[in-house]
């Protein structure tokens, strides 16, 4: 009796392996040897079926794993698509508003701008105060104001008939009829200006202060040099300026 091969060469190989594994150490009779292929057929069939089933299950599992990977990849793509993309807002240019500069505040109007001093009035109509011990007095014979202090040279103030632009415009006091050889540059003060002058002989120096009140001009003067044997102290220009600027409109 001849057995038809199932599964071709693969079947023969599996059959031989099965027979060898089960026939080790056993002695079979001739009839049993003839029936042996039929007895082993169910086992071989089951073995082949199990092998094929194992392969099928392995393929199925592999497909499932690939499907899961594909689903996971799709999920990742969807998640990436849902990520909020923050777009940087364009920078707004700064708008600088030009702040106008405050208008220059004009100086307060001079309430005495139209004042004209009268030499016929005592003190020219001014109010004069004592300064650092220098006492003022009205000199009617010379028509002028004078500040005196013991041990000091007097300081005189006189009303000028015309505007004083330079020392040579002074018509009274120390400068009357005096020729100068030197004159320092004028120094501005809060209310006027002053200078130090030297006479033509070079022996005397004088302090001259000039200011205007309203439409009138005043000149102060005093000697600031001392002749030989004269030990009176020289008054500094700062003190002389305070004296001359102490006269104010009443």
C-alpha positions in Angstrom: 0.0 0.0 0.0 1.4 3.3 -1.1 0.6 6.6 0.8 0.1 9.7 -1.2 2.3 12.5 0.1 0.5 15.4 1.8 2.2 18.7 1.6 4.9 17.4 -0.7 8.5 17.4 0.5 7.6 19.3 3.6 5.2 16.5 4.6 7.9 13.9 4.0 10.4 15.8 6.1 8.0 16.3 9.0 7.0 12.6 8.8 10.5 11.4 9.0 11.2 13.7 12.0 8.1 12.5 13.8 8.9 8.8 13.1 12.4 9.1 14.2 11.5 10.9 17.4 8.8 8.4 18.4 10.5 5.3 17.2 13.6 5.6 19.2 14.1 2.7 21.5 11.0 0.8 20.2 10.7 -2.5 18.1 7.6 -2.7 16.0 6.1 -5.9 14.3 5.8 -6.1 10.5 2.0 -5.4 10.6 2.5 -2.4 12.9 5.2 -1.2 10.6 2.8 -1.2 7.7 0.1 0.6 9.8 2.6 3.1 11.2 2.2 5.8 8.5 -1.6 5.8 9.0 -1.3 5.9 12.8 1.1 8.8 12.6 -1.0 10.7 10.0 -3.3 12.4 12.5 -0.3 13.5 14.6 1.5 14.9 11.6 -1.6 16.6 10.4 -2.2 18.2 13.8 1.5 19.3 13.9 1.3 20.9 10.5 -1.9 22.6 11.4 -0.4 23.9 14.6 2.6 25.1 12.6 0.5 26.8 10.0 -1.8 28.3 12.7 1.3 29.6 14.5 2.5 31.3 11.4 -1.0 32.8 10.7 -1.2 34.1 14.3 2.2 35.6 14.0 1.3 37.3 10.8 -2.0 38.5 12.3 -0.1 39.9 15.4 2.4 41.6 13.1 -0.4 43.2 11.1 -2.1 44.3 14.3 1.2 45.8 15.6 1.7 47.6 12.2 -1.9 48.9 12.5 -1.3 50.2 16.0 1.8 51.9 14.8 -0.1 53.5 12.0 -2.8 54.6 14.4 -0.2 56.0 16.8 1.5 57.9 13.9 -1.9 59.3 12.8 -2.6 60.4 16.4 0.8 62.1 16.6 0.1 63.9 13.4 -3.3 65.1 14.6 -1.7 66.2 18.0 0.9 68.2 16.1 -1.8 69.8 14.0 -3.6 70.8 17.1 -0.6 72.5 18.7 -1.2 76.2 18.9 1.3 78.1 16.9 2.0 81.4 18.5 2.7 84.0 15.8 4.8 86.9 17.0 2.7 90.1 16.8 4.4 92.8 14.7 6.1 95.3 16.8 4.2 98.5 16.9 6.3 101.6 16.2 6.6 103.9 19.2 4.8 107.1 18.7 6.7 109.9 20.2 4.6 113.0 20.8 6.6 116.1 20.7 6.1 118.1 23.8 6.2 121.8 23.0 8.7 123.7 25.0 7.1 126.1 27.4 7.0 129.6 26.1 9.6 131.9 27.6 8.1 133.8 30.4 8.7 137.5 29.8 10.3 139.3 32.7 7.8 141.2 34.8 7.1 144.7 33.7 9.1 147.4 35.5 6.6 149.4 37.5 9.1 152.3 37.5 9.8 152.2 33.8 8.5 155.7 33.2 9.9 157.1 36.5 11.9 160.4 36.1 13.9 161.3 39.2 13.8 164.9 40.3 17.0 166.5 41.6 14.9 169.2 43.3 13.6 166.6 45.6 15.6 165.4 48.6 17.2 162.0 47.9 15.9 162.4 44.3 12.7 161.0 45.6 14.4 157.7 46.5 14.4 155.7 49.7 18.0 155.0 50.9 19.1 152.7 53.7 22.2 152.2 55.8 24.4 149.4 54.6 27.1 147.6 56.7 27.5 150.7 59.0 27.6 153.1 56.0 25.0 155.8 56.8 23.4 157.8 54.0 22.9 161.6 54.0 21.4 164.1 51.6 23.9 166.7 50.5 21.9 169.7 49.5 24.8 171.9 48.5 26.1 169.3 46.0 22.6 167.9 45.3 23.6 164.3 45.9 23.5 161.3 48.2 26.5 160.4 50.3 27.3 157.3 52.5 29.8 157.8 55.2 31.6 155.5 57.7 34.2 156.5 60.2 37.7 155.7 59.0 36.5 155.3 55.4 36.4 157.4 52.2 32.9 158.6 51.5 30.8 157.1 48.7 28.9 159.6 46.6 25.9 159.2 44.3 24.7 161.8 41.8 21.9 162.1 39.2 23.2 162.3 35.6 21.5 164.6 33.1 21.8 162.1 30.2 22.0 158.3 29.7 25.4 156.8 30.7 26.7 154.3 28.1 30.4 154.7 29.1 32.4 156.3 31.8 33.1 159.5 29.8 29.3 160.2 29.9 29.5 160.9 33.6 29.2 164.6 34.3 29.6 164.8 38.1 31.5 163.4 41.0 34.9 161.8 40.8 34.9 161.8 37.1 34.1 165.5 36.5 37.0 166.9 34.6 39.2 163.9 35.2 41.4 162.4 32.4 41.9 158.6 32.6 44.8 156.6 31.6 43.3 153.1 32.2 39.8 151.6 32.6 39.0 148.0 33.5 36.3 146.1 31.5 32.9 146.7 33.0 31.5 144.1 35.4 27.8 143.5 35.4 25.8 143.4 38.6 22.2 142.7 39.5 21.1 146.3 38.8 23.9 147.9 36.8 27.7 147.7 36.2 30.9 148.9 37.7 34.6 149.5 36.6 37.9 150.5 38.2 39.6 153.5 36.5 43.1 155.0 36.9 43.8 158.7 36.5 46.3 160.0 34.0 49.0 160.5 36.5 48.7 156.9 37.6 48.5 157.8 41.2 44.8 157.5 41.9 42.2 154.7 41.3 38.5 155.1 41.5 35.5 152.9 41.7 32.6 153.9 39.4 29.1 152.3 39.5 26.3 153.1 37.0 22.6 152.1 37.0 19.4 153.5 35.7 16.0 153.8 37.5 13.1 154.4 35.1 14.3 157.1 32.7 17.0 158.4 35.0 20.7 157.5 35.3 22.7 157.5 38.5 26.5 157.3 39.1 28.3 156.3 42.3 32.0 156.8 42.8 34.7 156.7 45.5 38.5 156.5 45.7 39.9 153.0 46.1 43.6 154.0 46.2 45.4 155.6 49.0 48.1 158.2 48.9 51.3 157.9 51.0 50.5 158.2 54.6 46.8 157.5 54.2 46.1 154.3 56.2 42.4 154.1 55.6 41.4 150.5 54.4 40.3 150.0 50.8 36.6 149.0 50.6 36.1 145.9 48.3 34.0 146.3 45.2 31.3 143.9 46.5 30.6 146.2 49.4 30.5 149.3 47.3 28.0 147.6 44.9 25.7 146.8 47.8 25.8 150.5 49.0 25.1 151.9 45.5 22.2 149.4 44.8 20.5 150.1 48.1 18.8 153.3 46.7 15.3 152.3 45.4 12.2 154.1 44.2 10.0 155.2 47.2 
